[in-house]
Amino acid sequence: LWQAVRHLPHSDQEIIYLRHFLEVSEAEASEVLGIALGTVKSRTHRALAKLKNVIEQEFPELKE
């Protein structure tokens, strides 16, 4: 999974790492990154959508 994440732009890797690997809350991620809470939510949503596409194209074995 981490290899798939590494195919994403750095900012997408960062938000996925914080939210899903370190299990940091949205509020904590907002504070750590110095961005608005709504921005954390939208970046997370977009990054996960990109990750889904990477997995489907490059790592289909992860879908199982």
N, CA, C and O atoms as a Tinker XYZ file with bonds, in Angstrom:
   256  protein
     1  N      0.832000   -1.192000    0.000000    73     2
     2  CA     0.000000    0.000000    0.000000    64     1     3
     3  C      0.876000    1.254000    0.000000    63     2     4     5
     4  O      0.594000    2.226000   -0.702000    81     3
     5  N      1.941000    1.212000    0.800000    73     3     6
     6  CA     2.812000    2.391000    0.860000    64     5     7
     7  C      3.430000    2.672000   -0.501000    63     6     8     9
     8  O      3.610000    3.837000   -0.858000    81     7
     9  N      3.763000    1.634000   -1.276000    73     7    10
    10  CA     4.303000    1.851000   -2.615000    64     9    11
    11  C      3.293000    2.574000   -3.500000    63    10    12    13
    12  O      3.667000    3.430000   -4.301000    81    11
    13  N      2.025000    2.235000   -3.356000    73    11    14
    14  CA     0.982000    2.926000   -4.124000    64    13    15
    15  C      0.895000    4.381000   -3.695000    63    14    16    17
    16  O      0.763000    5.265000   -4.542000    81    15
    17  N      0.965000    4.644000   -2.405000    73    15    18
    18  CA     0.910000    6.012000   -1.899000    64    17    19
    19  C      2.083000    6.824000   -2.441000    63    18    20    21
    20  O      1.934000    8.009000   -2.740000    81    19
    21  N      3.229000    6.200000   -2.567000    73    19    22
    22  CA     4.422000    6.916000   -3.047000    64    21    23
    23  C      4.307000    7.352000   -4.506000    63    22    24    25
    24  O      5.123000    8.147000   -4.973000    81    23
    25  N      3.314000    6.850000   -5.229000    73    23    26
    26  CA     3.065000    7.292000   -6.604000    64    25    27
    27  C      2.323000    8.634000   -6.643000    63    26    28    29
    28  O      2.189000    9.236000   -7.708000    81    27
    29  N      1.855000    9.091000   -5.516000    73    27    30
    30  CA     1.090000   10.338000   -5.444000    64    29    31
    31  C      2.005000   11.528000   -5.232000    63    30    32    33
    32  O      3.143000   11.362000   -4.793000    81    31
    33  N      1.522000   12.736000   -5.540000    73    31    34
    34  CA     2.288000   13.942000   -5.226000    64    33    35
    35  C      2.539000   14.031000   -3.713000    63    34    36    37
    36  O      1.780000   13.483000   -2.913000    81    35
    37  N      3.598000   14.719000   -3.344000    73    35    38
    38  CA     4.012000   14.808000   -1.940000    64    37    39
    39  C      2.887000   15.277000   -1.019000    63    38    40    41
    40  O      2.701000   14.709000    0.057000    81    39
    41  N      2.139000   16.293000   -1.418000    73    39    42
    42  CA     1.082000   16.809000   -0.549000    64    41    43
    43  C     -0.006000   15.754000   -0.310000    63    42    44    45
    44  O     -0.591000   15.700000    0.772000    81    43
    45  N     -0.273000   14.921000   -1.312000    73    43    46
    46  CA    -1.246000   13.841000   -1.145000    64    45    47
    47  C     -0.687000   12.747000   -0.238000    63    46    48    49
    48  O     -1.401000   12.203000    0.604000    81    47
    49  N      0.587000   12.431000   -0.415000    73    47    50
    50  CA     1.237000   11.448000    0.461000    64    49    51
    51  C      1.166000   11.918000    1.910000    63    50    52    53
    52  O      0.857000   11.143000    2.815000    81    51
    53  N      1.452000   13.179000    2.108000    73    51    54
    54  CA     1.493000   13.761000    3.450000    64    53    55
    55  C      0.146000   13.635000    4.162000    63    54    56    57
    56  O      0.093000   13.210000    5.316000    81    55
    57  N     -0.925000   13.996000    3.491000    73    55    58
    58  CA    -2.238000   13.970000    4.127000    64    57    59
    59  C     -2.682000   12.529000    4.383000    63    58    60    61
    60  O     -3.273000   12.253000    5.428000    81    59
    61  N     -2.415000   11.607000    3.462000    73    59    62
    62  CA    -2.778000   10.205000    3.676000    64    61    63
    63  C     -1.955000    9.618000    4.812000    63    62    64    65
    64  O     -2.481000    8.883000    5.648000    81    63
    65  N     -0.678000    9.935000    4.845000    73    63    66
    66  CA     0.184000    9.424000    5.913000    64    65    67
    67  C     -0.318000    9.896000    7.278000    63    66    68    69
    68  O     -0.449000    9.100000    8.208000    81    67
    69  N     -0.595000   11.187000    7.389000    73    67    70
    70  CA    -1.074000   11.717000    8.668000    64    69    71
    71  C     -2.411000   11.103000    9.076000    63    70    72    73
    72  O     -2.570000   10.622000   10.198000    81    71
    73  N     -3.355000   11.127000    8.163000    73    71    74
    74  CA    -4.718000   10.718000    8.506000    64    73    75
    75  C     -4.875000    9.203000    8.654000    63    74    76    77
    76  O     -5.600000    8.745000    9.537000    81    75
    77  N     -4.207000    8.424000    7.805000    73    75    78
    78  CA    -4.500000    6.998000    7.773000    64    77    79
    79  C     -3.372000    6.098000    8.281000    63    78    80    81
    80  O     -3.643000    4.989000    8.743000    81    79
    81  N     -2.143000    6.536000    8.210000    73    79    82
    82  CA    -1.060000    5.728000    8.747000    64    81    83
    83  C     -0.792000    6.104000   10.211000    63    82    84    85
    84  O     -0.573000    5.231000   11.051000    81    83
    85  N     -0.812000    7.398000   10.505000    73    83    86
    86  CA    -0.594000    7.847000   11.882000    64    85    87
    87  C     -1.894000    8.036000   12.655000    63    86    88    89
    88  O     -1.874000    8.239000   13.869000    81    87
    89  N     -3.010000    7.970000   11.960000    73    87    90
    90  CA    -4.348000    8.127000   12.550000    64    89    91
    91  C     -4.503000    9.457000   13.303000    63    90    92    93
    92  O     -5.080000    9.514000   14.389000    81    91
    93  N     -3.975000   10.513000   12.695000    73    91    94
    94  CA    -4.106000   11.865000   13.237000    64    93    95
    95  C     -5.500000   12.375000   12.877000    63    94    96    97
    96  O     -5.972000   12.153000   11.762000    81    95
    97  N     -6.152000   13.048000   13.802000    73    95    98
    98  CA    -7.489000   13.587000   13.533000    64    97    99
    99  C     -7.403000   14.706000   12.497000    63    98   100   101
   100  O     -6.330000   15.245000   12.228000    81    99
   101  N     -8.553000   15.040000   11.925000    73    99   102
   102  CA    -8.591000   16.156000   10.968000    64   101   103
   103  C     -8.121000   17.448000   11.625000    63   102   104   105
   104  O     -7.374000   18.219000   11.023000    81   103
   105  N     -8.554000   17.681000   12.850000    73   103   106
   106  CA    -8.160000   18.895000   13.572000    64   105   107
   107  C     -6.650000   18.928000   13.814000    63   106   108   109
   108  O     -6.011000   19.968000   13.657000    81   107
   109  N     -6.092000   17.792000   14.193000    73   107   110
   110  CA    -4.643000   17.732000   14.420000    64   109   111
   111  C     -3.877000   17.921000   13.118000    63   110   112   113
   112  O     -2.857000   18.611000   13.095000    81   111
   113  N     -4.350000   17.323000   12.048000    73   111   114
   114  CA    -3.702000   17.485000   10.742000    64   113   115
   115  C     -3.745000   18.944000   10.314000    63   114   116   117
   116  O     -2.779000   19.467000    9.759000    81   115
   117  N     -4.868000   19.593000   10.573000    73   115   118
   118  CA    -5.008000   21.009000   10.261000    64   117   119
   119  C     -3.942000   21.821000   10.986000    63   118   120   121
   120  O     -3.313000   22.701000   10.399000    81   119
   121  N     -3.747000   21.521000   12.252000    73   119   122
   122  CA    -2.759000   22.238000   13.055000    64   121   123
   123  C     -1.332000   21.943000   12.589000    63   122   124   125
   124  O     -0.520000   22.857000   12.440000    81   123
   125  N     -1.037000   20.681000   12.364000    73   123   126
   126  CA     0.307000   20.269000   11.944000    64   125   127
   127  C      0.675000   20.892000   10.601000    63   126   128   129
   128  O      1.792000   21.377000   10.420000    81   127
   129  N     -0.266000   20.876000    9.666000    73   127   130
   130  CA     0.008000   21.374000    8.314000    64   129   131
   131  C     -0.193000   22.880000    8.178000    63   130   132   133
   132  O      0.218000   23.483000    7.186000    81   131
   133  N     -0.828000   23.480000    9.180000    73   131   134
   134  CA    -1.076000   24.919000    9.119000    64   133   135
   135  C     -2.095000   25.293000    8.055000    63   134   136   137
   136  O     -1.976000   26.331000    7.405000    81   135
   137  N     -3.096000   24.440000    7.884000    73   135   138
   138  CA    -4.143000   24.701000    6.896000    64   137   139
   139  C     -5.507000   24.587000    7.568000    63   138   140   141
   140  O     -5.622000   24.037000    8.664000    81   139
   141  N     -6.523000   25.101000    6.918000    73   139   142
   142  CA    -7.876000   25.078000    7.465000    64   141   143
   143  C     -8.418000   23.648000    7.518000    63   142   144   145
   144  O     -8.026000   22.793000    6.724000    81   143
   145  N     -9.313000   23.408000    8.453000    73   143   146
   146  CA    -9.937000   22.103000    8.623000    64   145   147
   147  C    -10.628000   21.648000    7.333000    63   146   148   149
   148  O    -10.512000   20.487000    6.938000    81   147
   149  N    -11.334000   22.554000    6.689000    73   147   150
   150  CA   -11.997000   22.224000    5.424000    64   149   151
   151  C    -11.003000   21.810000    4.348000    63   150   152   153
   152  O    -11.304000   20.955000    3.515000    81   151
   153  N     -9.823000   22.413000    4.365000    73   151   154
   154  CA    -8.776000   22.054000    3.406000    64   153   155
   155  C     -8.269000   20.647000    3.676000    63   154   156   157
   156  O     -8.005000   19.895000    2.739000    81   155
   157  N     -8.131000   20.284000    4.945000    73   155   158
   158  CA    -7.730000   18.915000    5.297000    64   157   159
   159  C     -8.753000   17.937000    4.737000    63   158   160   161
   160  O     -8.384000   16.927000    4.137000    81   159
   161  N    -10.029000   18.228000    4.928000    73   159   162
   162  CA   -11.084000   17.341000    4.447000    64   161   163
   163  C    -11.053000   17.202000    2.933000    63   162   164   165
   164  O    -11.145000   16.090000    2.412000    81   163
   165  N    -10.926000   18.310000    2.224000    73   163   166
   166  CA   -10.942000   18.246000    0.763000    64   165   167
   167  C     -9.675000   17.583000    0.224000    63   166   168   169
   168  O     -9.746000   16.810000   -0.732000    81   167
   169  N     -8.518000   17.872000    0.821000    73   167   170
   170  CA    -7.281000   17.231000    0.381000    64   169   171
   171  C     -7.331000   15.721000    0.620000    63   170   172   173
   172  O     -6.885000   14.939000   -0.220000    81   171
   173  N     -7.871000   15.322000    1.760000    73   171   174
   174  CA    -7.980000   13.898000    2.065000    64   173   175
   175  C     -8.870000   13.213000    1.035000    63   174   176   177
   176  O     -8.524000   12.153000    0.513000    81   175
   177  N     -9.999000   13.815000    0.751000    73   175   178
   178  CA   -10.933000   13.242000   -0.219000    64   177   179
   179  C    -10.267000   13.092000   -1.588000    63   178   180   181
   180  O    -10.338000   12.028000   -2.203000    81   179
   181  N     -9.624000   14.153000   -2.059000    73   179   182
   182  CA    -8.975000   14.108000   -3.376000    64   181   183
   183  C     -7.816000   13.114000   -3.401000    63   182   184   185
   184  O     -7.648000   12.375000   -4.371000    81   183
   185  N     -7.020000   13.097000   -2.337000    73   183   186
   186  CA    -5.872000   12.187000   -2.282000    64   185   187
   187  C     -6.321000   10.729000   -2.296000    63   186   188   189
   188  O     -5.700000    9.898000   -2.959000    81   187
   189  N     -7.387000   10.413000   -1.575000    73   187   190
   190  CA    -7.892000    9.041000   -1.569000    64   189   191
   191  C     -8.448000    8.644000   -2.933000    63   190   192   193
   192  O     -8.313000    7.492000   -3.345000    81   191
   193  N     -9.066000    9.583000   -3.629000    73   191   194
   194  CA    -9.562000    9.298000   -4.984000    64   193   195
   195  C     -8.391000    9.016000   -5.924000    63   194   196   197
   196  O     -8.454000    8.097000   -6.740000    81   195
   197  N     -7.326000    9.805000   -5.807000    73   195   198
   198  CA    -6.128000    9.568000   -6.630000    64   197   199
   199  C     -5.502000    8.223000   -6.280000    63   198   200   201
   200  O     -5.073000    7.483000   -7.165000    81   199
   201  N     -5.452000    7.912000   -4.991000    73   199   202
   202  CA    -4.874000    6.644000   -4.557000    64   201   203
   203  C     -5.673000    5.470000   -5.118000    63   202   204   205
   204  O     -5.095000    4.467000   -5.539000    81   203
   205  N     -6.965000    5.591000   -5.123000    73   203   206
   206  CA    -7.811000    4.537000   -5.687000    64   205   207
   207  C     -7.448000    4.289000   -7.147000    63   206   208   209
   208  O     -7.347000    3.140000   -7.577000    81   207
   209  N     -7.254000    5.360000   -7.906000    73   207   210
   210  CA    -6.884000    5.226000   -9.318000    64   209   211
   211  C     -5.515000    4.567000   -9.473000    63   210   212   213
   212  O     -5.332000    3.713000  -10.341000    81   211
   213  N     -4.554000    4.959000   -8.636000    73   211   214
   214  CA    -3.220000    4.359000   -8.692000    64   213   215
   215  C     -3.313000    2.865000   -8.395000    63   214   216   217
   216  O     -2.696000    2.053000   -9.084000    81   215
   217  N     -4.071000    2.511000   -7.388000    73   215   218
   218  CA    -4.216000    1.094000   -7.035000    64   217   219
   219  C     -4.853000    0.315000   -8.178000    63   218   220   221
   220  O     -4.390000   -0.774000   -8.519000    81   219
   221  N     -5.905000    0.859000   -8.769000    73   219   222
   222  CA    -6.575000    0.174000   -9.876000    64   221   223
   223  C     -5.648000   -0.033000  -11.061000    63   222   224   225
   224  O     -5.701000   -1.073000  -11.719000    81   223
   225  N     -4.794000    0.956000  -11.339000    73   223   226
   226  CA    -3.931000    0.881000  -12.524000    64   225   227
   227  C     -2.608000    0.178000  -12.270000    63   226   228   229
   228  O     -2.146000   -0.595000  -13.109000    81   227
   229  N     -1.997000    0.435000  -11.125000    73   227   230
   230  CA    -0.630000   -0.041000  -10.877000    64   229   231
   231  C     -0.542000   -1.225000   -9.898000    63   230   232   233
   232  O      0.405000   -2.010000   -9.954000    81   231
   233  N     -1.519000   -1.346000   -9.015000    73   231   234
   234  CA    -1.458000   -2.364000   -7.967000    64   233   235
   235  C     -2.812000   -3.069000   -7.812000    63   234   236   237
   236  O     -3.396000   -3.046000   -6.728000    81   235
   237  N     -3.311000   -3.688000   -8.871000    73   235   238
   238  CA    -4.640000   -4.295000   -8.809000    64   237   239
   239  C     -4.747000   -5.401000   -7.750000    63   238   240   241
   240  O     -5.847000   -5.722000   -7.300000    81   239
   241  N     -3.626000   -5.973000   -7.359000    73   239   242
   242  CA    -3.655000   -7.022000   -6.344000    64   241   243
   243  C     -4.087000   -6.480000   -4.974000    63   242   244   245
   244  O     -4.505000   -7.255000   -4.114000    81   243
   245  N     -3.994000   -5.185000   -4.765000    73   243   246
   246  CA    -4.423000   -4.578000   -3.508000    64   245   247
   247  C     -5.936000   -4.447000   -3.411000    63   246   248   249
   248  O     -6.461000   -4.234000   -2.318000    81   247
   249  N     -6.642000   -4.568000   -4.513000    73   247   250
   250  CA    -8.096000   -4.438000   -4.507000    64   249   251
   251  C     -8.771000   -5.639000   -3.873000    63   250   252   253
   252  O     -9.931000   -5.545000   -3.471000    81   251
   253  N     -8.093000   -6.744000   -3.774000    73   251   254
   254  CA    -8.690000   -7.978000   -3.264000    64   253   255
   255  C     -8.791000   -8.009000   -1.783000    63   254   256
   256  O     -9.274000   -8.990000   -1.218000    81   255
